[in-house]
Amino acid sequence: MATLVLAPSHKMNIVLWVLRVLMAALFLFAAFGKLTSNPMMVEEFGKVGLGDGFRYFTGALEVVGALALVTPFVSGVGALLLLCVDVGAFFAQIALIHGDWIHTIVIGAILAALVYWQRAQIRARLGL
């Protein structure tokens, strides 16, 4: 069954790119802290109790997701990957770290919007 995929309007395309670039920058910044062993990141991941390997793994996922987010061919999949990372961060903040969790909701809402707006692309890339 063929699916008609409409291209976003010029204004919507600009909004998508602004959100993609902002989210990519945010996650690259967060990944930098994790991958360079920023003391705050080491402390937070110490509370999670999964070791340094998990911190490096999370940082690597953030780098891959951020780069995918600004790559048009896989942008939707990158947003989906980062949304999964963000959901994990939300539950870690609530259950283990007991820190500021509101930012994870705001970031998650933006990523969910990106996933929604690119849902046709995601289905095509994942073969759904």
GIGINOR-V388491 format. One line per field, one symbol per residue. burial: + if it has 9 or more other C-alpha atoms within 8 Angstrom, else -. Layout:
burial: ???
This chain:
burial: ------------+--++-+++-+++-++-++++++--+--++-+++-+--++-+++-+++++++++++++---++++++++++-+++-++++++-+++--+--++-++-+++-++--++-+++-+---
